[in-house]
Protein backbone atom coordinates (compact mmCIF):
# COMPACT_ATOMS: atom_id res chain seq x y z
CA UNK A 1 0.00 0.00 0.00
CA UNK A 2 1.38 3.41 -0.94
CA UNK A 3 1.43 6.39 1.43
CA UNK A 4 -1.78 7.90 0.04
CA UNK A 5 -3.59 4.57 0.43
CA UNK A 6 -2.33 4.20 3.99
CA UNK A 7 -3.55 7.72 4.82
CA UNK A 8 -7.00 6.98 3.34
CA UNK A 9 -7.19 3.78 5.39
CA UNK A 10 -6.22 5.66 8.56
CA UNK A 11 -8.78 8.39 7.82
CA UNK A 12 -11.54 5.82 7.22
CA UNK A 13 -10.71 3.94 10.43
CA UNK A 14 -10.69 7.17 12.46
CA UNK A 15 -13.95 8.32 10.90
CA UNK A 16 -15.63 5.01 11.73
CA UNK A 17 -14.34 5.12 15.32
CA UNK A 18 -15.51 8.70 15.86
CA UNK A 19 -18.91 7.93 14.34
CA UNK A 20 -19.28 5.03 16.75
CA UNK A 21 -18.36 7.26 19.70
CA UNK A 22 -21.26 9.53 18.77
CA UNK A 23 -23.73 6.66 19.18
CA UNK A 24 -25.68 7.04 22.45
CA UNK A 25 -25.41 3.31 23.18
CA UNK A 26 -21.61 3.53 23.20
CA UNK A 27 -20.92 6.62 25.27
CA UNK A 28 -24.29 7.92 26.38
CA UNK A 29 -24.02 6.96 30.03
CA UNK A 30 -20.41 8.09 30.44
CA UNK A 31 -20.82 11.32 28.49
CA UNK A 32 -23.88 12.45 30.42
CA UNK A 33 -22.05 12.04 33.70
CA UNK A 34 -18.89 13.95 32.76
CA UNK A 35 -20.34 17.37 33.52
CA UNK A 36 -21.30 16.08 36.98
CA UNK A 37 -17.76 14.92 37.79
CA UNK A 38 -16.51 17.28 40.48
CA UNK A 39 -12.94 16.15 41.07
CA UNK A 40 -9.90 17.92 39.59
CA UNK A 41 -8.89 16.27 36.33
CA UNK A 42 -5.65 16.41 34.38
CA UNK A 43 -6.04 15.84 30.67
CA UNK A 44 -2.60 15.22 29.17
CA UNK A 45 -2.96 15.24 25.37
CA UNK A 46 -0.41 14.50 22.69
CA UNK A 47 0.04 17.47 20.36
CA UNK A 48 0.74 15.42 17.23
CA UNK A 49 -1.74 12.58 17.75
CA UNK A 50 -3.00 11.50 14.32
CA UNK A 51 -5.87 9.41 15.69
CA UNK A 52 -7.17 11.61 18.51
CA UNK A 53 -6.79 15.26 17.44
CA UNK A 54 -6.31 18.05 19.94
CA UNK A 55 -9.87 19.27 19.39
CA UNK A 56 -11.07 16.06 21.09
CA UNK A 57 -9.01 16.91 24.17
CA UNK A 58 -10.33 20.46 24.14
CA UNK A 59 -13.92 19.21 23.94
CA UNK A 60 -13.27 16.87 26.87
CA UNK A 61 -11.79 19.73 28.90
CA UNK A 62 -14.83 21.87 28.11
CA UNK A 63 -17.18 19.21 29.50
CA UNK A 64 -15.27 18.42 32.71
CA UNK A 65 -15.86 21.32 35.13
CA UNK A 66 -12.57 21.18 37.07
CA UNK A 67 -10.19 20.04 34.36
CA UNK A 68 -6.85 21.22 33.11
CA UNK A 69 -5.73 20.40 29.56
CA UNK A 70 -1.98 20.04 29.11
CA UNK A 71 -0.67 19.55 25.59
CA UNK A 72 2.48 17.45 25.34
CA UNK A 73 4.59 18.73 22.47
CA UNK A 74 6.59 16.41 20.19
CA UNK A 75 4.34 13.53 21.11
CA UNK A 76 2.04 11.32 19.10
CA UNK A 77 -0.58 8.88 20.38
CA UNK A 78 1.61 7.38 23.10
CA UNK A 79 2.92 10.36 25.04
CA UNK A 80 4.11 8.03 27.79
CA UNK A 81 6.61 6.61 25.28
CA UNK A 82 7.36 9.76 23.26
CA UNK A 83 7.71 12.18 26.20
CA UNK A 84 7.78 10.15 29.43
CA UNK A 85 9.62 12.79 31.46
CA UNK A 86 7.20 15.55 30.47
CA UNK A 87 4.19 13.39 31.23
CA UNK A 88 5.66 12.43 34.63
CA UNK A 89 6.28 16.13 35.41
CA UNK A 90 2.66 16.97 34.61
CA UNK A 91 1.29 14.15 36.74
CA UNK A 92 3.61 14.97 39.66
CA UNK A 93 2.68 18.66 39.55
CA UNK A 94 -1.02 17.81 39.34
CA UNK A 95 -0.85 15.37 42.26
CA UNK A 96 1.22 17.69 44.45
CA UNK A 97 -0.96 19.68 46.85
CA UNK A 98 -1.07 23.37 46.04
CA UNK A 99 0.25 25.89 48.56
CA UNK A 100 -3.26 27.29 49.06
CA UNK A 101 -4.77 23.86 49.69
CA UNK A 102 -1.99 22.91 52.09
CA UNK A 103 -2.53 26.12 54.12
CA UNK A 104 -6.27 25.51 54.50
C-alpha positions in Angstrom: 0.0 0.0 0.0 1.4 3.4 -0.9 1.4 6.4 1.4 -1.8 7.9 0.0 -3.6 4.6 0.4 -2.3 4.2 4.0 -3.6 7.7 4.8 -7.0 7.0 3.3 -7.2 3.8 5.4 -6.2 5.7 8.6 -8.8 8.4 7.8 -11.5 5.8 7.2 -10.7 3.9 10.4 -10.7 7.2 12.5 -13.9 8.3 10.9 -15.6 5.0 11.7 -14.3 5.1 15.3 -15.5 8.7 15.9 -18.9 7.9 14.3 -19.3 5.0 16.8 -18.4 7.3 19.7 -21.3 9.5 18.8 -23.7 6.7 19.2 -25.7 7.0 22.4 -25.4 3.3 23.2 -21.6 3.5 23.2 -20.9 6.6 25.3 -24.3 7.9 26.4 -24.0 7.0 30.0 -20.4 8.1 30.4 -20.8 11.3 28.5 -23.9 12.4 30.4 -22.0 12.0 33.7 -18.9 14.0 32.8 -20.3 17.4 33.5 -21.3 16.1 37.0 -17.8 14.9 37.8 -16.5 17.3 40.5 -12.9 16.2 41.1 -9.9 17.9 39.6 -8.9 16.3 36.3 -5.7 16.4 34.4 -6.0 15.8 30.7 -2.6 15.2 29.2 -3.0 15.2 25.4 -0.4 14.5 22.7 0.0 17.5 20.4 0.7 15.4 17.2 -1.7 12.6 17.7 -3.0 11.5 14.3 -5.9 9.4 15.7 -7.2 11.6 18.5 -6.8 15.3 17.4 -6.3 18.0 19.9 -9.9 19.3 19.4 -11.1 16.1 21.1 -9.0 16.9 24.2 -10.3 20.5 24.1 -13.9 19.2 23.9 -13.3 16.9 26.9 -11.8 19.7 28.9 -14.8 21.9 28.1 -17.2 19.2 29.5 -15.3 18.4 32.7 -15.9 21.3 35.1 -12.6 21.2 37.1 -10.2 20.0 34.4 -6.8 21.2 33.1 -5.7 20.4 29.6 -2.0 20.0 29.1 -0.7 19.5 25.6 2.5 17.4 25.3 4.6 18.7 22.5 6.6 16.4 20.2 4.3 13.5 21.1 2.0 11.3 19.1 -0.6 8.9 20.4 1.6 7.4 23.1 2.9 10.4 25.0 4.1 8.0 27.8 6.6 6.6 25.3 7.4 9.8 23.3 7.7 12.2 26.2 7.8 10.1 29.4 9.6 12.8 31.5 7.2 15.6 30.5 4.2 13.4 31.2 5.7 12.4 34.6 6.3 16.1 35.4 2.7 17.0 34.6 1.3 14.1 36.7 3.6 15.0 39.7 2.7 18.7 39.5 -1.0 17.8 39.3 -0.8 15.4 42.3 1.2 17.7 44.5 -1.0 19.7 46.8 -1.1 23.4 46.0 0.2 25.9 48.6 -3.3 27.3 49.1 -4.8 23.9 49.7 -2.0 22.9 52.1 -2.5 26.1 54.1 -6.3 25.5 54.5 
